[in-house]
Amino acid sequence: MYQWLKRMILGASPPETPAGATGAAVAPAPAAAPPAAPSPAPGADRPDPGTAPSYQQKERIDTAYADWLFGGWRADAPGTAAAEARVLESLNAIARSQHSGADLMRRMPGVVPQLLQSLRSETFSGADIARKISSDVVMVAEVIRLANSSALVSGQPVTSVQNAVLVIGQEGLRQLVTSVAFRPIIDFNAGPHTRRIAPRIWDHAERCAHTCRKLAPAFGVEPLDAFLAGLVLNAGLMVSLGMMDRHGQDGQRLGSAAFTARLMPAARLVASGIAKEWRFPDGVSQALTEQVAVRKGAAMSDMGRLLAQVEYLCKVKMLAEQGKVSAQDKGLFDGLPAGVQACYAGIVKTSAAYQ
């Protein structure tokens, strides 16, 4: 899957076209890149391997983030502890087994592979892309949303898929379609935990993916690998939400502090297993495993350091947006390299708004 994605995203020359396949036709207008977090200054030194938020900082933010995710659902109803124990047992069983849990995630079907195929070439038919996008209501909403959020758009809002394709350009479409390809479909007919929490943790993963991609060169990491690491970061949490809905009886709300403290490490191990099953580079899976127990002085790969710092920064941004922390608290950024801190203002919501 990784090599397939690399060809699709980076626009490498495609293999021989199968008989009957339609080729690209018209070169697009110059691509307008989507808004993104600023990159570190060219030539900037790579971040000091020892720099990172302190353990106390990280613990504070992790606790506040978990409280925001699950806090609205916490309750001391009889049987809650038993239900939470069953969720943890199931999640840890997946982490220990050869079964990664990837089949427990819902992913975008349909038009995405066709779009990625069309975007492989440096030239493509804008009309053909627009037609394919128009057949999928989710893609229509995402493309128009991204076009209207572009800094290059002024005046009248973009309301048609055709105009949106021109505004976003080829590189913007590649990035967007790749994100959607891995986006779990939020089933709003599912249980309460999935409906409420899944949009939040996917928003966090997308922010991490885009920020990791921008910062990757400063850490000596392949940008595509960093992007995929951010996308798969919360895959284990997605799996756990379905378990919480199944094990919670009659809409029972789960999410005690003791439960979430044990849930997060187990979910990271499941995410690492999913990355392996999808045949992502070993560094992606390793980086996810390294997030399980971050302690002072612990050895960590370049990818692991990048993911840890970006995950922390994105959590801070989301909590600040919700009024749970103040971005004016300079202590939140102590230990973060200047290049990482510079990305804070550019970390914006990439998905549809959540409640």
C-alpha positions in Angstrom: 0.0 0.0 0.0 2.8 2.4 0.8 4.5 2.2 -2.6 1.1 2.6 -4.2 0.4 5.7 -2.2 3.9 7.1 -2.9 3.3 6.8 -6.6 -0.1 8.4 -6.3 0.7 11.2 -4.0 4.1 12.3 -5.3 3.1 11.9 -9.0 5.8 9.4 -10.0 5.5 8.1 -13.5 2.8 5.5 -13.6 3.5 1.9 -14.7 2.2 0.8 -18.0 -1.4 1.8 -18.4 -3.8 -1.2 -18.5 -5.7 -1.8 -21.8 -8.8 0.3 -22.0 -7.7 2.8 -19.4 -8.2 6.5 -20.2 -5.2 8.8 -20.0 -4.8 12.3 -18.9 -5.9 15.0 -21.3 -5.5 18.7 -20.4 -2.8 20.3 -18.3 -4.4 22.3 -15.5 -3.9 25.9 -14.6 -1.0 26.5 -12.2 -1.7 24.7 -9.0 -2.7 26.8 -6.0 -1.4 25.1 -2.9 -3.8 24.8 0.0 -3.1 26.9 3.1 -0.6 25.2 5.4 1.5 25.7 8.4 4.7 27.6 7.8 7.8 25.6 7.3 11.0 26.2 9.2 13.3 28.8 7.6 15.5 27.3 4.9 18.8 26.2 6.2 17.6 26.1 9.8 19.4 23.7 12.0 17.7 20.5 12.7 16.1 20.6 16.2 18.2 19.5 19.1 17.4 15.8 19.8 17.1 16.7 23.4 14.5 19.4 23.0 10.9 18.5 23.7 8.1 19.5 26.1 8.9 18.4 29.7 7.2 15.3 31.0 5.2 17.5 33.3 4.0 19.7 30.4 3.1 16.7 28.3 1.2 15.0 31.2 -0.7 18.2 31.8 -1.8 18.6 28.2 -2.5 14.9 27.7 -4.8 14.9 30.8 -6.6 18.1 29.7 -7.0 16.6 26.2 -8.4 13.3 27.4 -10.8 15.2 29.8 -12.0 17.2 26.8 -12.5 14.1 24.6 -14.2 12.0 27.2 -15.1 14.3 30.1 -18.6 15.1 28.9 -19.4 11.4 29.1 -18.0 10.5 32.4 -20.4 8.9 34.9 -20.2 6.7 37.9 -23.1 4.5 37.0 -23.0 0.9 38.2 -21.1 -1.4 35.9 -19.0 1.4 34.3 -15.7 0.0 35.6 -16.5 -3.5 34.4 -17.4 -2.2 30.9 -14.2 -0.1 30.7 -12.2 -3.2 31.7 -13.8 -5.2 28.9 -12.8 -2.5 26.4 -9.2 -2.4 27.6 -9.0 -6.2 27.5 -10.2 -6.3 23.9 -7.9 -3.5 22.8 -4.9 -5.1 24.5 -5.7 -8.4 22.9 -5.6 -6.8 19.5 -2.2 -5.1 20.4 -0.8 -8.5 21.4 -2.1 -10.5 18.4 -1.3 -10.7 14.7 -4.8 -9.2 14.1 -4.1 -5.5 13.8 -7.6 -4.2 14.0 -7.4 -2.5 10.6 -10.6 -4.3 9.5 -12.4 -2.6 12.4 -11.9 0.8 10.8 -14.3 2.1 8.2 -12.5 3.8 5.3 -13.6 5.8 2.3 -14.7 3.5 -0.6 -15.7 4.3 -4.1 -14.3 7.2 -6.0 -11.0 7.7 -4.1 -8.9 5.1 -6.0 -10.1 6.6 -9.3 -9.2 10.1 -8.3 -5.7 9.0 -7.2 -5.2 7.2 -10.5 -6.1 10.4 -12.4 -3.8 12.5 -10.3 -0.7 10.4 -10.9 0.3 12.4 -14.0 1.6 15.9 -14.1 -1.2 16.6 -16.6 -4.8 15.8 -15.9 -8.2 16.6 -17.2 -9.9 19.1 -14.8 -13.3 18.2 -16.3 -12.7 14.5 -15.7 -11.6 15.1 -12.1 -14.6 17.3 -11.4 -17.0 14.7 -12.8 -15.5 12.0 -10.6 -15.6 14.2 -7.5 -19.3 15.1 -8.3 -20.3 11.5 -7.9 -19.3 11.5 -4.2 -21.1 13.8 -1.9 -18.4 13.7 0.8 -15.7 14.7 -1.8 -17.9 17.5 -3.1 -18.2 19.0 0.3 -14.4 18.7 1.1 -13.2 20.1 -2.3 -15.5 23.1 -2.1 -14.6 23.7 1.6 -10.9 23.6 0.8 -11.3 25.9 -2.2 -13.1 28.5 -0.1 -10.5 28.3 2.7 -7.7 29.0 0.3 -5.9 32.3 0.9 -5.9 32.9 -2.8 -9.7 33.0 -3.0 -11.3 36.4 -2.8 -14.7 37.9 -3.8 -17.5 35.5 -4.5 -17.4 32.1 -2.8 -16.6 29.0 -4.8 -19.8 27.0 -5.3 -19.1 24.6 -8.1 -16.8 21.6 -8.2 -15.3 22.7 -11.5 -14.1 26.0 -10.0 -13.0 24.4 -6.8 -10.7 22.0 -8.8 -9.1 25.0 -10.6 -8.5 26.9 -7.3 -7.0 23.9 -5.4 -4.8 22.7 -8.2 -3.2 19.3 -8.6 -1.0 19.2 -5.5 -3.8 20.4 -3.3 -6.1 17.7 -4.8 -3.5 15.0 -4.1 -3.2 16.0 -0.5 -6.9 16.3 0.0 -7.7 13.0 -1.7 -5.0 11.1 0.3 -6.5 12.4 3.5 -10.0 11.4 2.6 -8.7 7.9 1.5 -7.7 7.3 5.1 -10.5 9.1 6.8 -12.8 6.9 8.8 -16.4 7.4 7.8 -18.1 8.7 10.9 -21.2 6.6 11.3 -23.7 8.9 13.0 -26.0 5.9 13.6 -23.3 4.4 15.8 -23.2 4.7 19.5 -22.7 8.0 21.5 -18.9 7.7 21.9 -18.3 7.4 18.1 -20.7 10.2 17.2 -19.2 12.6 19.7 -15.5 11.7 19.9 -14.6 10.4 16.4 -14.7 13.7 14.6 -12.5 15.3 17.3 -9.8 12.7 17.1 -9.8 12.6 13.3 -9.5 16.4 13.3 -6.4 16.0 15.5 -4.9 13.3 13.3 -5.3 15.5 10.1 -3.7 18.5 11.8 -0.8 16.3 12.9 -0.4 14.8 9.4 -0.2 18.2 7.7 2.1 19.7 10.3 4.4 16.6 10.3 4.7 16.9 6.5 5.8 20.6 6.7 8.3 20.0 9.5 9.7 16.7 8.2 12.7 18.1 6.4 13.9 19.9 9.6 13.9 16.5 11.3 15.5 14.6 8.5 12.4 12.6 7.8 10.7 11.8 4.5 7.6 14.1 4.2 5.3 11.4 2.9 6.3 9.1 5.8 5.7 11.9 8.3 2.3 12.7 6.7 1.2 9.0 7.0 2.4 8.8 10.6 0.1 11.7 11.5 -2.9 10.2 9.7 -2.6 6.8 11.4 -1.8 8.3 14.8 -5.3 7.9 16.2 -6.4 4.8 14.3 -6.3 2.8 17.5 -8.5 5.3 19.2 -11.0 5.0 16.4 -11.1 1.2 16.9 -11.6 1.7 20.7 -14.7 4.0 20.2 -16.6 1.2 18.5 -15.6 -1.1 21.4 -16.9 1.5 23.9 -20.2 1.7 22.1 -20.6 -2.1 22.1 -19.5 -2.7 25.8 -21.4 0.3 27.2 -24.9 -1.1 28.1 -27.9 1.0 27.1 -25.9 4.0 26.1 -23.7 3.8 29.2 -21.0 6.5 29.1 -17.4 5.4 29.5 -14.3 7.5 30.0 -13.1 7.6 33.6 -9.6 9.2 34.2 -8.2 5.8 35.1 -9.6 4.2 32.0 -8.4 6.9 29.5 -4.9 6.8 31.1 -4.6 3.1 30.1 -6.6 3.5 26.9 -4.2 5.8 25.2 -1.0 3.6 25.3 -3.0 0.6 24.2 -4.5 2.5 21.3 -1.0 3.6 20.1 0.1 0.0 20.0 -3.0 -0.9 17.9 -2.2 2.1 15.6 1.3 0.7 15.2 -0.1 -2.7 14.2 -2.4 -1.1 11.7 0.6 0.8 10.1 2.4 -2.5 9.8 -0.6 -4.2 8.1 -0.9 -1.4 5.6 2.8 -1.8 4.9 3.8 1.7 5.9 7.6 2.2 6.3 9.0 0.6 9.5 9.8 4.1 10.8 6.1 5.0 11.0 5.2 1.9 13.1 8.3 2.5 15.3 7.4 6.1 15.8 3.9 5.2 17.0 5.3 2.6 19.4 7.7 5.2 20.8 4.8 7.4 21.8 3.6 4.8 24.3 6.0 5.7 27.1 7.8 9.0 26.6 10.1 9.5 29.4 13.0 12.0 29.9 16.1 10.7 28.2 14.4 7.9 26.4 15.9 7.1 23.0 13.7 8.1 20.2 14.0 8.1 16.4 13.8 11.3 14.3 10.3 10.3 13.2 9.3 9.6 16.8 10.6 13.1 18.0 8.7 14.8 15.2 5.5 13.0 15.9 5.7 13.6 19.7 6.3 17.3 19.3 3.7 17.8 16.6 1.1 15.7 18.5 1.7 17.9 21.6 1.5 21.1 19.6 -1.8 20.1 17.9 -3.3 19.2 21.2 -2.4 22.5 22.7 -4.0 24.3 19.7 -7.2 22.4 19.9 -7.5 22.9 23.7 -6.8 26.6 23.2 -9.6 26.8 20.7 -11.9 25.3 23.2 -10.8 27.6 26.0 -9.2 24.8 28.0 -5.7 26.3 28.0 -4.4 29.7 27.2 -2.0 30.1 24.3 -0.6 33.1 26.1 1.0 30.7 28.7 4.5 30.7 27.4 5.3 27.7 29.5 3.3 25.6 27.1 6.0 26.0 24.5 9.1 25.6 26.6 11.4 23.0 25.2 10.0 23.1 21.7 12.4 24.2 18.9 11.7 27.5 17.3 10.8 25.9 14.0 8.1 23.8 15.7 6.7 26.7 17.6 6.4 28.7 14.4 3.9 26.2 13.1 1.4 26.8 15.9 -0.5 29.7 14.2 -0.9 27.6 11.0 -2.4 24.6 12.7 -6.0 24.9 11.6 -9.0 22.6 11.4 -9.0 20.6 8.2 -12.3 18.7 8.6 -15.9 19.7 8.8 -16.7 21.4 12.1 -17.5 19.2 15.1 -19.7 19.9 18.1 
